[in-house]
Amino acid sequence: MSQTPPDRLSSDPRSPFHDAAALERGVGVRFNGQEKTNVEEYCVSEGWVRLPFGKTLDRRGNPMTVKVKGTVEPWFKDGAPPTT
């Protein structure tokens, strides 16, 4: 496996961007200079993350999410986080 996380990654197993091997390894995400621990999905090339919106759930019981645009910097947690 490479040392860089995928360009797009989702924690939802039904998503085509779900990568169980990368998630097992642990992926950290820095968004606009702050480390986020509640990211549901991210895309580096398009510059957005999906974050849960409060404690609201959709009809399937999944958290409601909001897409926020900005600078996304993922890294594998078994390595050192990127420095800015």
PyMOL Python script that loads the backbone (N, CA, C, O; Angstrom):
from pymol import cmd

cmd.read_pdbstr("""\
ATOM      1  N   MET A   1       0.840  -1.180   0.000  1.00  0.00           N
ATOM      2  CA  MET A   1       0.000   0.000   0.000  1.00  0.00           C
ATOM      3  C   MET A   1       0.887   1.247   0.000  1.00  0.00           C
ATOM      4  O   MET A   1       1.974   1.242   0.578  1.00  0.00           O
ATOM      5  N   SER A   2       0.423   2.296  -0.642  1.00  0.00           N
ATOM      6  CA  SER A   2       1.233   3.512  -0.756  1.00  0.00           C
ATOM      7  C   SER A   2       1.253   4.284   0.560  1.00  0.00           C
ATOM      8  O   SER A   2       0.495   3.986   1.483  1.00  0.00           O
ATOM      9  N   GLN A   3       2.122   5.268   0.628  1.00  0.00           N
ATOM     10  CA  GLN A   3       2.257   6.084   1.838  1.00  0.00           C
ATOM     11  C   GLN A   3       1.273   7.246   1.861  1.00  0.00           C
ATOM     12  O   GLN A   3       1.129   7.904   2.892  1.00  0.00           O
ATOM     13  N   THR A   4       0.589   7.515   0.745  1.00  0.00           N
ATOM     14  CA  THR A   4      -0.383   8.606   0.708  1.00  0.00           C
ATOM     15  C   THR A   4      -1.793   8.030   0.694  1.00  0.00           C
ATOM     16  O   THR A   4      -2.047   7.045   0.002  1.00  0.00           O
ATOM     17  N   PRO A   5      -2.707   8.623   1.442  1.00  0.00           N
ATOM     18  CA  PRO A   5      -4.092   8.156   1.442  1.00  0.00           C
ATOM     19  C   PRO A   5      -4.739   8.414   0.090  1.00  0.00           C
ATOM     20  O   PRO A   5      -4.233   9.219  -0.692  1.00  0.00           O
ATOM     21  N   PRO A   6      -5.856   7.740  -0.198  1.00  0.00           N
ATOM     22  CA  PRO A   6      -6.539   7.956  -1.476  1.00  0.00           C
ATOM     23  C   PRO A   6      -7.058   9.388  -1.609  1.00  0.00           C
ATOM     24  O   PRO A   6      -7.262  10.082  -0.613  1.00  0.00           O
ATOM     25  N   ASP A   7      -7.267   9.815  -2.853  1.00  0.00           N
ATOM     26  CA  ASP A   7      -7.767  11.158  -3.131  1.00  0.00           C
ATOM     27  C   ASP A   7      -9.165  11.358  -2.547  1.00  0.00           C
ATOM     28  O   ASP A   7      -9.491  12.444  -2.068  1.00  0.00           O
ATOM     29  N   ARG A   8      -9.980  10.319  -2.586  1.00  0.00           N
ATOM     30  CA  ARG A   8     -11.331  10.402  -2.056  1.00  0.00           C
ATOM     31  C   ARG A   8     -11.598   9.155  -1.218  1.00  0.00           C
ATOM     32  O   ARG A   8     -11.304   8.040  -1.649  1.00  0.00           O
ATOM     33  N   LEU A   9     -12.150   9.343  -0.032  1.00  0.00           N
ATOM     34  CA  LEU A   9     -12.374   8.226   0.880  1.00  0.00           C
ATOM     35  C   LEU A   9     -13.650   8.451   1.665  1.00  0.00           C
ATOM     36  O   LEU A   9     -13.938   9.568   2.095  1.00  0.00           O
ATOM     37  N   SER A  10     -14.420   7.372   1.853  1.00  0.00           N
ATOM     38  CA  SER A  10     -15.669   7.439   2.597  1.00  0.00           C
ATOM     39  C   SER A  10     -15.669   6.365   3.677  1.00  0.00           C
ATOM     40  O   SER A  10     -15.128   5.277   3.480  1.00  0.00           O
ATOM     41  N   SER A  11     -16.273   6.673   4.809  1.00  0.00           N
ATOM     42  CA  SER A  11     -16.381   5.690   5.881  1.00  0.00           C
ATOM     43  C   SER A  11     -17.634   4.825   5.741  1.00  0.00           C
ATOM     44  O   SER A  11     -17.797   3.856   6.483  1.00  0.00           O
ATOM     45  N   ASP A  12     -18.518   5.158   4.804  1.00  0.00           N
ATOM     46  CA  ASP A  12     -19.757   4.400   4.572  1.00  0.00           C
ATOM     47  C   ASP A  12     -19.448   3.181   3.702  1.00  0.00           C
ATOM     48  O   ASP A  12     -18.972   3.342   2.578  1.00  0.00           O
ATOM     49  N   PRO A  13     -19.708   1.965   4.193  1.00  0.00           N
ATOM     50  CA  PRO A  13     -19.384   0.764   3.408  1.00  0.00           C
ATOM     51  C   PRO A  13     -20.184   0.637   2.111  1.00  0.00           C
ATOM     52  O   PRO A  13     -19.778  -0.112   1.223  1.00  0.00           O
ATOM     53  N   ARG A  14     -21.292   1.336   1.978  1.00  0.00           N
ATOM     54  CA  ARG A  14     -22.089   1.260   0.746  1.00  0.00           C
ATOM     55  C   ARG A  14     -21.548   2.173  -0.341  1.00  0.00           C
ATOM     56  O   ARG A  14     -21.974   2.074  -1.492  1.00  0.00           O
ATOM     57  N   SER A  15     -20.629   3.050  -0.009  1.00  0.00           N
ATOM     58  CA  SER A  15     -20.081   4.006  -0.968  1.00  0.00           C
ATOM     59  C   SER A  15     -19.056   3.338  -1.883  1.00  0.00           C
ATOM     60  O   SER A  15     -18.325   2.453  -1.438  1.00  0.00           O
ATOM     61  N   PRO A  16     -18.988   3.745  -3.152  1.00  0.00           N
ATOM     62  CA  PRO A  16     -17.942   3.195  -4.025  1.00  0.00           C
ATOM     63  C   PRO A  16     -16.546   3.698  -3.649  1.00  0.00           C
ATOM     64  O   PRO A  16     -15.551   3.165  -4.141  1.00  0.00           O
ATOM     65  N   PHE A  17     -16.455   4.707  -2.792  1.00  0.00           N
ATOM     66  CA  PHE A  17     -15.169   5.259  -2.365  1.00  0.00           C
ATOM     67  C   PHE A  17     -14.734   4.715  -1.009  1.00  0.00           C
ATOM     68  O   PHE A  17     -13.793   5.242  -0.416  1.00  0.00           O
ATOM     69  N   HIS A  18     -15.387   3.688  -0.510  1.00  0.00           N
ATOM     70  CA  HIS A  18     -15.024   3.051   0.759  1.00  0.00           C
ATOM     71  C   HIS A  18     -13.811   2.151   0.527  1.00  0.00           C
ATOM     72  O   HIS A  18     -13.816   1.327  -0.388  1.00  0.00           O
ATOM     73  N   ASP A  19     -12.782   2.306   1.344  1.00  0.00           N
ATOM     74  CA  ASP A  19     -11.572   1.490   1.264  1.00  0.00           C
ATOM     75  C   ASP A  19     -11.265   0.974   2.667  1.00  0.00           C
ATOM     76  O   ASP A  19     -10.699   1.692   3.491  1.00  0.00           O
ATOM     77  N   ALA A  20     -11.643  -0.275   2.930  1.00  0.00           N
ATOM     78  CA  ALA A  20     -11.502  -0.847   4.268  1.00  0.00           C
ATOM     79  C   ALA A  20     -10.032  -0.930   4.697  1.00  0.00           C
ATOM     80  O   ALA A  20      -9.722  -0.722   5.869  1.00  0.00           O
ATOM     81  N   ALA A  21      -9.134  -1.230   3.768  1.00  0.00           N
ATOM     82  CA  ALA A  21      -7.715  -1.346   4.114  1.00  0.00           C
ATOM     83  C   ALA A  21      -7.160  -0.008   4.590  1.00  0.00           C
ATOM     84  O   ALA A  21      -6.402   0.036   5.560  1.00  0.00           O
ATOM     85  N   ALA A  22      -7.526   1.073   3.925  1.00  0.00           N
ATOM     86  CA  ALA A  22      -7.045   2.399   4.331  1.00  0.00           C
ATOM     87  C   ALA A  22      -7.648   2.801   5.670  1.00  0.00           C
ATOM     88  O   ALA A  22      -6.960   3.392   6.503  1.00  0.00           O
ATOM     89  N   LEU A  23      -8.915   2.493   5.889  1.00  0.00           N
ATOM     90  CA  LEU A  23      -9.564   2.853   7.151  1.00  0.00           C
ATOM     91  C   LEU A  23      -9.005   2.055   8.321  1.00  0.00           C
ATOM     92  O   LEU A  23      -8.908   2.579   9.431  1.00  0.00           O
ATOM     93  N   GLU A  24      -8.635   0.792   8.091  1.00  0.00           N
ATOM     94  CA  GLU A  24      -8.019  -0.013   9.147  1.00  0.00           C
ATOM     95  C   GLU A  24      -6.666   0.578   9.548  1.00  0.00           C
ATOM     96  O   GLU A  24      -6.281   0.551  10.717  1.00  0.00           O
ATOM     97  N   ARG A  25      -5.972   1.099   8.576  1.00  0.00           N
ATOM     98  CA  ARG A  25      -4.662   1.710   8.837  1.00  0.00           C
ATOM     99  C   ARG A  25      -4.796   3.006   9.621  1.00  0.00           C
ATOM    100  O   ARG A  25      -3.872   3.406  10.329  1.00  0.00           O
ATOM    101  N   GLY A  26      -5.942   3.662   9.497  1.00  0.00           N
ATOM    102  CA  GLY A  26      -6.201   4.902  10.210  1.00  0.00           C
ATOM    103  C   GLY A  26      -5.844   6.110   9.365  1.00  0.00           C
ATOM    104  O   GLY A  26      -4.690   6.273   8.969  1.00  0.00           O
ATOM    105  N   VAL A  27      -6.817   6.950   9.087  1.00  0.00           N
ATOM    106  CA  VAL A  27      -6.588   8.137   8.273  1.00  0.00           C
ATOM    107  C   VAL A  27      -6.960   9.361   9.093  1.00  0.00           C
ATOM    108  O   VAL A  27      -8.077   9.461   9.600  1.00  0.00           O
ATOM    109  N   GLY A  28      -6.028  10.284   9.222  1.00  0.00           N
ATOM    110  CA  GLY A  28      -6.292  11.558   9.870  1.00  0.00           C
ATOM    111  C   GLY A  28      -6.556  12.604   8.801  1.00  0.00           C
ATOM    112  O   GLY A  28      -6.004  12.531   7.704  1.00  0.00           O
ATOM    113  N   VAL A  29      -7.403  13.582   9.120  1.00  0.00           N
ATOM    114  CA  VAL A  29      -7.732  14.628   8.154  1.00  0.00           C
ATOM    115  C   VAL A  29      -7.553  15.987   8.815  1.00  0.00           C
ATOM    116  O   VAL A  29      -8.098  16.250   9.887  1.00  0.00           O
ATOM    117  N   ARG A  30      -6.781  16.841   8.158  1.00  0.00           N
ATOM    118  CA  ARG A  30      -6.647  18.239   8.576  1.00  0.00           C
ATOM    119  C   ARG A  30      -7.435  19.050   7.554  1.00  0.00           C
ATOM    120  O   ARG A  30      -7.165  18.984   6.355  1.00  0.00           O
ATOM    121  N   PHE A  31      -8.423  19.823   8.046  1.00  0.00           N
ATOM    122  CA  PHE A  31      -9.280  20.625   7.184  1.00  0.00           C
ATOM    123  C   PHE A  31      -9.119  22.088   7.557  1.00  0.00           C
ATOM    124  O   PHE A  31      -9.389  22.476   8.693  1.00  0.00           O
ATOM    125  N   ASN A  32      -8.679  22.901   6.602  1.00  0.00           N
ATOM    126  CA  ASN A  32      -8.412  24.329   6.819  1.00  0.00           C
ATOM    127  C   ASN A  32      -7.510  24.561   8.034  1.00  0.00           C
ATOM    128  O   ASN A  32      -7.722  25.493   8.809  1.00  0.00           O
ATOM    129  N   GLY A  33      -6.504  23.700   8.184  1.00  0.00           N
ATOM    130  CA  GLY A  33      -5.525  23.874   9.251  1.00  0.00           C
ATOM    131  C   GLY A  33      -5.905  23.278  10.599  1.00  0.00           C
ATOM    132  O   GLY A  33      -5.109  23.342  11.536  1.00  0.00           O
ATOM    133  N   GLN A  34      -7.110  22.692  10.728  1.00  0.00           N
ATOM    134  CA  GLN A  34      -7.535  22.079  11.988  1.00  0.00           C
ATOM    135  C   GLN A  34      -7.771  20.593  11.784  1.00  0.00           C
ATOM    136  O   GLN A  34      -8.372  20.179  10.793  1.00  0.00           O
ATOM    137  N   GLU A  35      -7.290  19.791  12.735  1.00  0.00           N
ATOM    138  CA  GLU A  35      -7.505  18.354  12.649  1.00  0.00           C
ATOM    139  C   GLU A  35      -8.961  18.037  12.992  1.00  0.00           C
ATOM    140  O   GLU A  35      -9.478  18.471  14.021  1.00  0.00           O
ATOM    141  N   LYS A  36      -9.610  17.277  12.115  1.00  0.00           N
ATOM    142  CA  LYS A  36     -11.007  16.885  12.312  1.00  0.00           C
ATOM    143  C   LYS A  36     -11.070  15.386  12.574  1.00  0.00           C
ATOM    144  O   LYS A  36     -10.401  14.601  11.902  1.00  0.00           O
ATOM    145  N   THR A  37     -11.876  14.997  13.551  1.00  0.00           N
ATOM    146  CA  THR A  37     -12.020  13.581  13.883  1.00  0.00           C
ATOM    147  C   THR A  37     -13.376  13.033  13.484  1.00  0.00           C
ATOM    148  O   THR A  37     -13.622  11.837  13.647  1.00  0.00           O
ATOM    149  N   ASN A  38     -14.270  13.874  12.962  1.00  0.00           N
ATOM    150  CA  ASN A  38     -15.631  13.434  12.648  1.00  0.00           C
ATOM    151  C   ASN A  38     -15.942  13.490  11.158  1.00  0.00           C
ATOM    152  O   ASN A  38     -17.100  13.677  10.785  1.00  0.00           O
ATOM    153  N   VAL A  39     -14.942  13.334  10.299  1.00  0.00           N
ATOM    154  CA  VAL A  39     -15.142  13.404   8.854  1.00  0.00           C
ATOM    155  C   VAL A  39     -15.762  12.101   8.356  1.00  0.00           C
ATOM    156  O   VAL A  39     -15.242  11.017   8.624  1.00  0.00           O
ATOM    157  N   GLU A  40     -16.876  12.211   7.630  1.00  0.00           N
ATOM    158  CA  GLU A  40     -17.543  11.035   7.059  1.00  0.00           C
ATOM    159  C   GLU A  40     -16.962  10.688   5.688  1.00  0.00           C
ATOM    160  O   GLU A  40     -16.841   9.513   5.340  1.00  0.00           O
ATOM    161  N   GLU A  41     -16.603  11.714   4.913  1.00  0.00           N
ATOM    162  CA  GLU A  41     -16.061  11.519   3.565  1.00  0.00           C
ATOM    163  C   GLU A  41     -15.237  12.756   3.211  1.00  0.00           C
ATOM    164  O   GLU A  41     -15.523  13.856   3.683  1.00  0.00           O
ATOM    165  N   TYR A  42     -14.209  12.568   2.376  1.00  0.00           N
ATOM    166  CA  TYR A  42     -13.424  13.713   1.927  1.00  0.00           C
ATOM    167  C   TYR A  42     -12.997  13.510   0.485  1.00  0.00           C
ATOM    168  O   TYR A  42     -12.976  12.387  -0.017  1.00  0.00           O
ATOM    169  N   CYS A  43     -12.655  14.617  -0.180  1.00  0.00           N
ATOM    170  CA  CYS A  43     -12.084  14.602  -1.526  1.00  0.00           C
ATOM    171  C   CYS A  43     -11.025  15.695  -1.587  1.00  0.00           C
ATOM    172  O   CYS A  43     -11.338  16.876  -1.443  1.00  0.00           O
ATOM    173  N   VAL A  44      -9.777  15.303  -1.800  1.00  0.00           N
ATOM    174  CA  VAL A  44      -8.671  16.250  -1.814  1.00  0.00           C
ATOM    175  C   VAL A  44      -8.700  17.084  -3.090  1.00  0.00           C
ATOM    176  O   VAL A  44      -8.546  18.304  -3.025  1.00  0.00           O
ATOM    177  N   SER A  45      -8.896  16.451  -4.256  1.00  0.00           N
ATOM    178  CA  SER A  45      -8.821  17.165  -5.529  1.00  0.00           C
ATOM    179  C   SER A  45      -9.933  18.205  -5.676  1.00  0.00           C
ATOM    180  O   SER A  45      -9.713  19.256  -6.279  1.00  0.00           O
ATOM    181  N   GLU A  46     -11.119  17.933  -5.137  1.00  0.00           N
ATOM    182  CA  GLU A  46     -12.227  18.883  -5.220  1.00  0.00           C
ATOM    183  C   GLU A  46     -12.263  19.817  -4.009  1.00  0.00           C
ATOM    184  O   GLU A  46     -12.944  20.842  -4.048  1.00  0.00           O
ATOM    185  N   GLY A  47     -11.546  19.485  -2.941  1.00  0.00           N
ATOM    186  CA  GLY A  47     -11.419  20.349  -1.773  1.00  0.00           C
ATOM    187  C   GLY A  47     -12.666  20.433  -0.908  1.00  0.00           C
ATOM    188  O   GLY A  47     -13.151  21.534  -0.644  1.00  0.00           O
ATOM    189  N   TRP A  48     -13.203  19.293  -0.455  1.00  0.00           N
ATOM    190  CA  TRP A  48     -14.361  19.308   0.435  1.00  0.00           C
ATOM    191  C   TRP A  48     -14.330  18.115   1.390  1.00  0.00           C
ATOM    192  O   TRP A  48     -13.660  17.112   1.147  1.00  0.00           O
ATOM    193  N   VAL A  49     -15.075  18.260   2.479  1.00  0.00           N
ATOM    194  CA  VAL A  49     -15.295  17.177   3.440  1.00  0.00           C
ATOM    195  C   VAL A  49     -16.779  17.131   3.769  1.00  0.00           C
ATOM    196  O   VAL A  49     -17.480  18.137   3.657  1.00  0.00           O
ATOM    197  N   ARG A  50     -17.251  15.966   4.174  1.00  0.00           N
ATOM    198  CA  ARG A  50     -18.616  15.816   4.673  1.00  0.00           C
ATOM    199  C   ARG A  50     -18.534  15.608   6.182  1.00  0.00           C
ATOM    200  O   ARG A  50     -17.870  14.689   6.661  1.00  0.00           O
ATOM    201  N   LEU A  51     -19.220  16.477   6.921  1.00  0.00           N
ATOM    202  CA  LEU A  51     -19.231  16.421   8.377  1.00  0.00           C
ATOM    203  C   LEU A  51     -20.652  16.190   8.867  1.00  0.00           C
ATOM    204  O   LEU A  51     -21.598  16.666   8.240  1.00  0.00           O
ATOM    205  N   PRO A  52     -20.827  15.468   9.977  1.00  0.00           N
ATOM    206  CA  PRO A  52     -22.171  15.286  10.525  1.00  0.00           C
ATOM    207  C   PRO A  52     -22.768  16.615  10.971  1.00  0.00           C
ATOM    208  O   PRO A  52     -22.065  17.498  11.462  1.00  0.00           O
ATOM    209  N   PHE A  53     -24.068  16.736  10.790  1.00  0.00           N
ATOM    210  CA  PHE A  53     -24.780  17.964  11.126  1.00  0.00           C
ATOM    211  C   PHE A  53     -25.564  17.734  12.406  1.00  0.00           C
ATOM    212  O   PHE A  53     -26.716  17.303  12.357  1.00  0.00           O
ATOM    213  N   GLY A  54     -24.954  18.017  13.554  1.00  0.00           N
ATOM    214  CA  GLY A  54     -25.605  17.809  14.844  1.00  0.00           C
ATOM    215  C   GLY A  54     -25.840  16.329  15.112  1.00  0.00           C
ATOM    216  O   GLY A  54     -25.044  15.478  14.717  1.00  0.00           O
ATOM    217  N   LYS A  55     -26.943  16.036  15.788  1.00  0.00           N
ATOM    218  CA  LYS A  55     -27.282  14.649  16.108  1.00  0.00           C
ATOM    219  C   LYS A  55     -28.425  14.139  15.246  1.00  0.00           C
ATOM    220  O   LYS A  55     -29.024  13.106  15.545  1.00  0.00           O
ATOM    221  N   THR A  56     -28.729  14.869  14.168  1.00  0.00           N
ATOM    222  CA  THR A  56     -29.835  14.526  13.281  1.00  0.00           C
ATOM    223  C   THR A  56     -29.499  13.293  12.460  1.00  0.00           C
ATOM    224  O   THR A  56     -28.376  13.149  11.977  1.00  0.00           O
ATOM    225  N   LEU A  57     -30.482  12.394  12.299  1.00  0.00           N
ATOM    226  CA  LEU A  57     -30.315  11.181  11.507  1.00  0.00           C
ATOM    227  C   LEU A  57     -31.266  11.212  10.313  1.00  0.00           C
ATOM    228  O   LEU A  57     -32.342  11.806  10.373  1.00  0.00           O
ATOM    229  N   ASP A  58     -30.847  10.559   9.226  1.00  0.00           N
ATOM    230  CA  ASP A  58     -31.746  10.447   8.089  1.00  0.00           C
ATOM    231  C   ASP A  58     -32.681   9.252   8.300  1.00  0.00           C
ATOM    232  O   ASP A  58     -32.636   8.608   9.348  1.00  0.00           O
ATOM    233  N   ARG A  59     -33.515   8.959   7.320  1.00  0.00           N
ATOM    234  CA  ARG A  59     -34.512   7.899   7.493  1.00  0.00           C
ATOM    235  C   ARG A  59     -33.910   6.510   7.580  1.00  0.00           C
ATOM    236  O   ARG A  59     -34.591   5.573   7.998  1.00  0.00           O
ATOM    237  N   ARG A  60     -32.648   6.354   7.195  1.00  0.00           N
ATOM    238  CA  ARG A  60     -31.974   5.059   7.296  1.00  0.00           C
ATOM    239  C   ARG A  60     -31.155   4.930   8.577  1.00  0.00           C
ATOM    240  O   ARG A  60     -30.536   3.893   8.815  1.00  0.00           O
ATOM    241  N   GLY A  61     -31.148   5.976   9.399  1.00  0.00           N
ATOM    242  CA  GLY A  61     -30.419   5.949  10.659  1.00  0.00           C
ATOM    243  C   GLY A  61     -28.985   6.432  10.562  1.00  0.00           C
ATOM    244  O   GLY A  61     -28.237   6.349  11.536  1.00  0.00           O
ATOM    245  N   ASN A  62     -28.592   6.936   9.397  1.00  0.00           N
ATOM    246  CA  ASN A  62     -27.245   7.473   9.218  1.00  0.00           C
ATOM    247  C   ASN A  62     -27.244   8.955   9.588  1.00  0.00           C
ATOM    248  O   ASN A  62     -28.270   9.622   9.460  1.00  0.00           O
ATOM    249  N   PRO A  63     -26.111   9.473  10.044  1.00  0.00           N
ATOM    250  CA  PRO A  63     -26.076  10.900  10.398  1.00  0.00           C
ATOM    251  C   PRO A  63     -26.264  11.777   9.163  1.00  0.00           C
ATOM    252  O   PRO A  63     -25.760  11.471   8.083  1.00  0.00           O
ATOM    253  N   MET A  64     -27.005  12.880   9.346  1.00  0.00           N
ATOM    254  CA  MET A  64     -27.132  13.871   8.278  1.00  0.00           C
ATOM    255  C   MET A  64     -25.789  14.577   8.163  1.00  0.00           C
ATOM    256  O   MET A  64     -25.149  14.873   9.172  1.00  0.00           O
ATOM    257  N   THR A  65     -25.363  14.845   6.939  1.00  0.00           N
ATOM    258  CA  THR A  65     -24.065  15.464   6.731  1.00  0.00           C
ATOM    259  C   THR A  65     -24.195  16.758   5.946  1.00  0.00           C
ATOM    260  O   THR A  65     -25.183  16.991   5.249  1.00  0.00           O
ATOM    261  N   VAL A  66     -23.185  17.581   6.075  1.00  0.00           N
ATOM    262  CA  VAL A  66     -23.089  18.824   5.324  1.00  0.00           C
ATOM    263  C   VAL A  66     -21.731  18.837   4.636  1.00  0.00           C
ATOM    264  O   VAL A  66     -20.720  18.464   5.232  1.00  0.00           O
ATOM    265  N   LYS A  67     -21.714  19.273   3.365  1.00  0.00           N
ATOM    266  CA  LYS A  67     -20.467  19.352   2.603  1.00  0.00           C
ATOM    267  C   LYS A  67     -19.872  20.743   2.796  1.00  0.00           C
ATOM    268  O   LYS A  67     -20.533  21.754   2.558  1.00  0.00           O
ATOM    269  N   VAL A  68     -18.608  20.779   3.231  1.00  0.00           N
ATOM    270  CA  VAL A  68     -17.919  22.029   3.493  1.00  0.00           C
ATOM    271  C   VAL A  68     -16.667  22.077   2.611  1.00  0.00           C
ATOM    272  O   VAL A  68     -15.909  21.109   2.553  1.00  0.00           O
ATOM    273  N   LYS A  69     -16.455  23.198   1.930  1.00  0.00           N
ATOM    274  CA  LYS A  69     -15.309  23.332   1.035  1.00  0.00           C
ATOM    275  C   LYS A  69     -14.141  24.023   1.731  1.00  0.00           C
ATOM    276  O   LYS A  69     -14.326  24.918   2.556  1.00  0.00           O
ATOM    277  N   GLY A  70     -12.931  23.584   1.378  1.00  0.00           N
ATOM    278  CA  GLY A  70     -11.724  24.161   1.955  1.00  0.00           C
ATOM    279  C   GLY A  70     -10.520  23.308   1.601  1.00  0.00           C
ATOM    280  O   GLY A  70     -10.584  22.489   0.685  1.00  0.00           O
ATOM    281  N   THR A  71      -9.430  23.492   2.316  1.00  0.00           N
ATOM    282  CA  THR A  71      -8.193  22.754   2.084  1.00  0.00           C
ATOM    283  C   THR A  71      -8.215  21.456   2.879  1.00  0.00           C
ATOM    284  O   THR A  71      -8.405  21.474   4.095  1.00  0.00           O
ATOM    285  N   VAL A  72      -8.019  20.323   2.192  1.00  0.00           N
ATOM    286  CA  VAL A  72      -8.065  18.996   2.813  1.00  0.00           C
ATOM    287  C   VAL A  72      -6.680  18.370   2.744  1.00  0.00           C
ATOM    288  O   VAL A  72      -6.084  18.285   1.670  1.00  0.00           O
ATOM    289  N   GLU A  73      -6.163  17.925   3.902  1.00  0.00           N
ATOM    290  CA  GLU A  73      -4.857  17.274   3.980  1.00  0.00           C
ATOM    291  C   GLU A  73      -4.990  15.970   4.755  1.00  0.00           C
ATOM    292  O   GLU A  73      -4.953  15.989   5.985  1.00  0.00           O
ATOM    293  N   PRO A  74      -5.145  14.827   4.066  1.00  0.00           N
ATOM    294  CA  PRO A  74      -5.210  13.540   4.774  1.00  0.00           C
ATOM    295  C   PRO A  74      -3.821  12.941   4.983  1.00  0.00           C
ATOM    296  O   PRO A  74      -2.884  13.248   4.246  1.00  0.00           O
ATOM    297  N   TRP A  75      -3.698  12.085   5.994  1.00  0.00           N
ATOM    298  CA  TRP A  75      -2.462  11.345   6.240  1.00  0.00           C
ATOM    299  C   TRP A  75      -2.826  10.054   6.961  1.00  0.00           C
ATOM    300  O   TRP A  75      -3.879   9.946   7.588  1.00  0.00           O
ATOM    301  N   PHE A  76      -1.932   9.080   6.856  1.00  0.00           N
ATOM    302  CA  PHE A  76      -2.121   7.833   7.590  1.00  0.00           C
ATOM    303  C   PHE A  76      -1.642   8.034   9.012  1.00  0.00           C
ATOM    304  O   PHE A  76      -0.571   8.600   9.229  1.00  0.00           O
ATOM    305  N   LYS A  77      -2.414   7.584   9.979  1.00  0.00           N
ATOM    306  CA  LYS A  77      -2.079   7.797  11.384  1.00  0.00           C
ATOM    307  C   LYS A  77      -0.882   6.982  11.841  1.00  0.00           C
ATOM    308  O   LYS A  77      -0.283   7.304  12.867  1.00  0.00           O
ATOM    309  N   ASP A  78      -0.513   5.927  11.105  1.00  0.00           N
ATOM    310  CA  ASP A  78       0.658   5.167  11.512  1.00  0.00           C
ATOM    311  C   ASP A  78       1.952   5.893  11.138  1.00  0.00           C
ATOM    312  O   ASP A  78       3.037   5.471  11.536  1.00  0.00           O
ATOM    313  N   GLY A  79       1.839   6.976  10.380  1.00  0.00           N
ATOM    314  CA  GLY A  79       2.978   7.845  10.046  1.00  0.00           C
ATOM    315  C   GLY A  79       2.809   9.176  10.778  1.00  0.00           C
ATOM    316  O   GLY A  79       1.870   9.350  11.556  1.00  0.00           O
ATOM    317  N   ALA A  80       3.702  10.090  10.531  1.00  0.00           N
ATOM    318  CA  ALA A  80       3.623  11.393  11.174  1.00  0.00           C
ATOM    319  C   ALA A  80       2.639  12.303  10.432  1.00  0.00           C
ATOM    320  O   ALA A  80       2.548  12.229   9.207  1.00  0.00           O
ATOM    321  N   PRO A  81       1.896  13.167  11.152  1.00  0.00           N
ATOM    322  CA  PRO A  81       0.985  14.087  10.469  1.00  0.00           C
ATOM    323  C   PRO A  81       1.756  15.121   9.671  1.00  0.00           C
ATOM    324  O   PRO A  81       2.893  15.452  10.008  1.00  0.00           O
ATOM    325  N   PRO A  82       1.135  15.638   8.601  1.00  0.00           N
ATOM    326  CA  PRO A  82       1.850  16.643   7.796  1.00  0.00           C
ATOM    327  C   PRO A  82       2.051  17.927   8.587  1.00  0.00           C
ATOM    328  O   PRO A  82       1.214  18.295   9.411  1.00  0.00           O
ATOM    329  N   THR A  83       3.143  18.593   8.337  1.00  0.00           N
ATOM    330  CA  THR A  83       3.404  19.863   9.014  1.00  0.00           C
ATOM    331  C   THR A  83       3.088  21.002   8.074  1.00  0.00           C
ATOM    332  O   THR A  83       3.309  20.905   6.867  1.00  0.00           O
ATOM    333  N   THR A  84       2.569  22.084   8.630  1.00  0.00           N
ATOM    334  CA  THR A  84       2.254  23.248   7.803  1.00  0.00           C
ATOM    335  C   THR A  84       3.074  24.430   8.185  1.00  0.00           C
ATOM    336  O   THR A  84       2.936  25.497   7.588  1.00  0.00           O
TER     337      THR A  84
END
""", "prot")
cmd.dss("prot")
cmd.show_as("cartoon", "prot")
cmd.util.cbc("prot")
cmd.orient("prot")
